[in-house]
Amino acid sequence: MPRNQFQRMVFAFITVVITVHAFVFFSLYVVNGSTLMEVKGTTSVLEAISKSGGVYMCGTYLPLWACILIEFCLAYLLENIMGSPLSFKLASRVFNPVKDHPMLFETAIICATVALMCPAMSFIAAFLYYPYYGEFDILTLLANWLKLMCYNFPFAFFTQLFFIQPCVRTIFRFLFRKDIARRNSQENTLPKKEQEALA
């Protein structure tokens, strides 16, 4: 687990990079892929996107890389401002990071992060991908938000719990292996009370 602000930002960066790509793939291929191919008369999603002139976002068609970049910036900002700090506080209300098993605490953090980030990012996506070629209607926006949450929440929960977070933690441990080894050796030489205070 990250221990300082720099490590938290790196951890969030890795998480958001993987998550944004996973969600763009999920949205374009799984949820909307067959519709895109049918409308454009193509046999691949990328070909359908190319024929459309890009991905519809903010009332215009943008290249796929631009959509990923916009979503990445918004998700990274939201993760650092809201996701990480609040998920830790919510998990700490249920589990004690000092007394409870680390796996339980980490799972609680993942669940809290999904519960916070999924509705927030779904709302942002509903706003970004709103059909601006017609009149703006708040009820349409809210309906799109609810629809996106129904699609995104199960995907977010299972991918974060079983794929993304284990992958992020593996990458994080590799990047900060020296710091983790040094910290573990320091903690093993300290008295038990001081070890609990550092945890």
N, C-alpha and C positions, 0 to 999 in steps of 0.2 A: 504494500500500500504506500502511496505517496506520503512523504513526511514534511515537505516544505512547499512553498508556492510554485517554485519552478517545476518540481516534480508533478504537482497537481496539474499544471498547465500542459506539461508533456503528456501526462496520462489522458487528459481531456482531448488533446490534439489527436492522439492515436485512436481513441474511441470514436471521435467525430469523423475522422477520415474513413474508417471502416464502416461506420453506421450510415453515413450519407451515401456512399457508393451502394451499400446493400439496399437502402430505401429507394434510390433512383432505379436500380435494377428491378426491385419488387414492383414499384409503381408502373414503370414503362413496360416490363415484360410480363409480369404475372397478372396484374390488375387490368391494364389497358392494352396489352400486347395484341390480343386477337382482334380487338376493335380497330386499332390502328392499322393492322394489316388488311382487314376486311375493307375499311373505308378507302385505303390507298391502293388496294389490289396488289399487294406485295406478298412475298413469302418470308420476309424477315422484318423484325421490328426496326432495326437500324435503317433499312431501306425505306420503310414507311416514314420514319422521322426525317430522313433526308428529303423525301418527296414533299413532305409538309413544309420544309424550309426550317426545320428545327423543332424544339419543344415549345408548346404554347405556355407562356409565363408572362405575367404582368401586362396582359393585353397585346402581346406581340410574340413572334416566334424567335426563340434564342437558340444558339448552338448548344448541344448537350453539355459541353464543358462549362459553358457560362451558367447553366442551371445548377450544375454540381458545385461550382464556385460560390454562387449566391447562397445556396442551401448550406454549404460548409461554413461560410462566414456567420450566418445567422445562428446555426446550431452551436458553433464554437462559442460565440458570445453568450448565448442562452445557457449553455452548459457551465461556463465559468461564473456567470452572475447568479443563476438560479439552481441549476441541476445538481452540481457537486455540493455546494454548501448546505442546501436544504435537505438533500437526500441523506447526508451524514447526520443532520439533526433529527430527522424523522426516524432513522434507523436506531439512533441512540436512545430514543424514547421507548423502544421495544426491547432492545438488547444492550447489554453492557459490554463495550469493546474490551474491557480489561478481564472480566470474569467469563463471558461466553466464548464459545469456540469461534475462531476467526472466520470459518466458513459460513456460520450462521449470520454473523455480522455483515460479511461481504454480500451474501445473498439478500439480506434486508436492504442494503444500500442499492443493489441492482434493481430490486422491486420498487423502491421509492423513486429512483431515477426514472424508471419507465413510467411510473404513475404521474410524475411531474412533467417530463419532457414530451411524452407522447401527445397529450392534449395540447400543449403549447406549440409544438412543431406542426401538429395537424391543423391548428388554427392558422398558423403562418402559411402553410401550404394551401389551405382553403382560400386564403386571401391572395396569394401569389398566382394560383392557377384558376382563379375565379373567371368565368366566361364574360370578360369585359366588352365583348362585341354587342351585348345587349344592355338593357338598363340595369343599374346596380340595385339589388334588393337584399336587405339584411337577412330576410328569412331564407333566401337561397344560399347566402354565405353560411348561415348556421346549419342548414341542412347538409351542405357540402362538408362542413366541419364534422358533423356527427357521422356522416358516411365514411370520411377519412379515418376517424377514430376507430370505427368498427373494423375497417381493413387493417389499420396500422397497429392497434394495441396487441392482438395476439402475435403478430409477426415480431413486433418490438420485444415483447416479453420473452418469447422462446429463443429468438436469436441472441438477445443480450445475455440471457441466463446460461444458455448451452453452447454458444459459439463465440460471440463477439467479446464478452468480458473475459472468458478463459484465454482467448487469443491475445487480447490487450495486456492481460496480466503477464503472460509469457514474454511478450515483447518488452514490457516494462522491466521485468526482472532481468532480462538480458542486457538492456541498456544501462541499468543502474546496479549491475551485479557487484561491482566493487564497493559501492556505498552500502548495499544491503549486507554484504559479507562483513564489512567493517562495523556496521551497526550491530549485527548479530554477535560478533566477537566482544564488543563493548558490553552488550546487555548480559552476556553469559558470565562476565567477570564482576558484575555489580551485585550487591545484595538484593534479595527478593523484593523488598519494599521499593527500592529505587528502580528495579525493572518494571514494577507495576506502574510507577509514576511516569516512566518514559513511554509506556504502551499507549 
